[in-house]
Amino acid sequence: MTELAVGDVVAERTIPLTRDSLVRYAGASGDFNPIHYRDDVAEQVGLPGVLAHGMLTMGAAVQPVVDWAGGASRVRDYQVRFTRPVVVDPVEGATLEVTAKVGALDTEAGTARIDLTVRAAGATVLGKAQVVVLVPGA
């Protein structure tokens, strides 16, 4: 773990989301809430538009860390707070911007806490997003 230091950026990724992404996720998850695919329903309940599923956002955001760490089996803990919804425009879609930075190291356990910054449309959409992983090579 000597090559890692607190503050190191271990992964960055831009992740596009489209309405097709939402449909595919709904099929895989079984979450067919119409706020995830119908503009009229989203508007009726006071939302700014069709929203990405929270778990889709959460899952997409952790993937760069999973790839860096060497697979999902190396993840020991993952927690987030949902701070803002991700509105997915019918034409433009949405873009998640993910930066993963080392927040803490536990040399005894061979783990690192990776802090995620996840933004869409210029706003943070996941707060206190933290992933604890076995450090690659540990």
Backbone torsions as a table, in degrees:
resi	resn	phi	psi	omega
1	MET	NA	2.7	-177.7
2	THR	-64.5	-23.3	-179.3
3	GLU	-80.5	-12.7	178.0
4	LEU	-97.9	144.0	176.5
5	ALA	-138.5	150.0	175.6
6	VAL	-56.0	132.5	-178.8
7	GLY	99.6	-15.2	178.2
8	ASP	-65.3	135.3	172.0
9	VAL	-85.1	121.6	-177.9
10	VAL	-102.5	-17.2	179.0
11	ALA	-161.8	145.7	172.2
12	GLU	-140.9	140.5	179.8
13	ARG	-155.7	146.1	171.0
14	THR	-108.2	125.2	-173.8
15	ILE	-120.2	114.2	177.9
16	PRO	-79.4	140.2	172.3
17	LEU	-121.5	135.5	178.1
18	THR	-125.1	172.4	174.6
19	ARG	-62.3	-33.3	175.1
20	ASP	-60.7	-39.6	177.1
21	SER	-58.1	-41.7	-178.8
22	LEU	-66.5	-41.0	178.9
23	VAL	-64.0	-44.6	180.0
24	ARG	-63.2	-42.3	179.5
25	TYR	-65.5	-41.4	178.5
26	ALA	-57.9	-43.4	178.9
27	GLY	-63.3	-40.6	-178.5
28	ALA	-73.0	-36.1	-174.1
29	SER	-94.8	-21.6	-175.0
30	GLY	82.4	7.7	179.6
31	ASP	-91.9	93.6	-178.1
32	PHE	-103.1	30.1	176.1
33	ASN	-58.4	126.5	-174.6
34	PRO	-65.7	-11.2	175.3
35	ILE	-66.8	-12.9	-179.7
36	HIS	-95.2	0.4	178.5
37	TYR	-152.1	-7.5	-178.3
38	ARG	-121.4	115.7	179.3
39	ASP	-60.2	-40.5	-177.3
40	ASP	-64.2	-39.7	179.0
41	VAL	-69.4	-43.6	177.7
42	ALA	-57.6	-43.9	179.6
43	GLU	-64.9	-42.0	-179.3
44	GLN	-60.0	-32.3	-179.3
45	VAL	-96.4	10.8	173.0
46	GLY	85.6	17.6	178.8
47	LEU	-89.2	156.1	-179.4
48	PRO	-74.8	-5.8	-179.3
49	GLY	160.2	-175.0	177.2
50	VAL	-64.2	134.0	-176.5
51	LEU	-108.4	144.9	170.4
52	ALA	-68.4	146.5	174.7
53	HIS	-60.8	138.8	178.0
54	GLY	-59.2	-41.8	-179.1
55	MET	-70.5	-28.0	173.8
56	LEU	-65.6	-46.5	178.3
57	THR	-60.0	-46.2	-179.6
58	MET	-61.8	-44.9	-179.2
59	GLY	-67.3	-41.1	178.9
60	ALA	-64.9	-38.5	-176.6
61	ALA	-66.7	-32.8	-177.4
62	VAL	-82.3	-18.5	-174.0
63	GLN	-56.6	-40.6	177.6
64	PRO	-60.3	-33.2	178.3
65	VAL	-73.1	-41.2	176.8
66	VAL	-57.7	-45.3	179.3
67	ASP	-62.8	-44.3	179.9
68	TRP	-64.1	-41.7	-175.4
69	ALA	-73.9	-20.9	179.1
70	GLY	104.9	18.8	175.2
71	GLY	128.0	160.1	-176.3
72	ALA	-63.7	-25.8	-179.3
73	SER	-66.3	-14.4	-179.4
74	ARG	-89.7	-6.8	177.7
75	VAL	-80.2	126.7	179.9
76	ARG	-102.5	-26.6	-179.5
77	ASP	-162.5	147.4	177.4
78	TYR	-150.8	124.2	-179.2
79	GLN	-140.7	145.1	175.8
80	VAL	-143.3	164.9	165.4
81	ARG	-117.6	132.4	177.2
82	PHE	-82.2	115.1	-174.6
83	THR	-103.3	-31.9	178.5
84	ARG	-148.4	145.5	176.6
85	PRO	-74.9	155.8	175.7
86	VAL	-101.5	109.6	178.7
87	VAL	-82.6	128.9	-177.9
88	VAL	-110.1	105.1	-179.1
89	ASP	-64.5	142.6	-178.3
90	PRO	-64.3	-25.7	-178.8
91	VAL	-104.8	-52.3	-175.0
92	GLU	-81.3	-21.4	-175.1
93	GLY	71.1	-148.2	177.4
94	ALA	-147.8	160.0	178.8
95	THR	-129.9	126.3	172.2
96	LEU	-93.1	132.4	174.9
97	GLU	-111.8	117.0	-174.2
98	VAL	-116.0	129.6	171.2
99	THR	-124.9	128.8	-178.2
100	ALA	-115.0	120.6	-174.2
101	LYS	-128.4	141.8	177.9
102	VAL	-66.3	121.8	179.1
103	GLY	-100.5	-29.9	180.0
104	ALA	-161.6	152.8	177.2
105	LEU	-124.6	139.1	174.2
106	ASP	-121.4	94.2	-174.9
107	THR	-65.4	-33.4	-180.0
108	GLU	-64.9	-43.1	-179.8
109	ALA	-84.7	-15.2	-177.6
110	GLY	72.9	28.6	-177.4
111	THR	-119.1	161.4	174.0
112	ALA	-130.8	140.8	169.8
113	ARG	-93.7	121.1	179.9
114	ILE	-104.2	123.7	179.2
115	ASP	-95.5	127.3	-178.9
116	LEU	-100.8	137.4	166.4
117	THR	-109.1	120.2	-176.4
118	VAL	-125.6	118.2	-176.3
119	ARG	-126.6	150.2	172.5
120	ALA	-144.4	135.5	-179.7
121	ALA	52.3	38.1	175.9
122	GLY	79.4	2.4	-178.0
123	ALA	-121.4	146.7	175.5
124	THR	-71.2	127.8	-176.9
125	VAL	-109.7	-17.7	173.2
126	LEU	-126.2	125.3	178.7
127	GLY	-104.8	155.0	-179.6
128	LYS	43.5	44.9	179.2
129	ALA	-83.0	113.0	-175.7
130	GLN	-135.3	136.3	179.7
131	VAL	-123.7	128.0	173.2
132	VAL	-102.6	124.4	-177.3
133	VAL	-131.5	152.7	167.2
134	LEU	-68.2	131.7	-177.6
135	VAL	-68.0	132.8	177.1
136	PRO	-53.0	132.3	179.9
137	GLY	87.8	-6.0	-179.2
138	ALA	-87.9	NA	NA
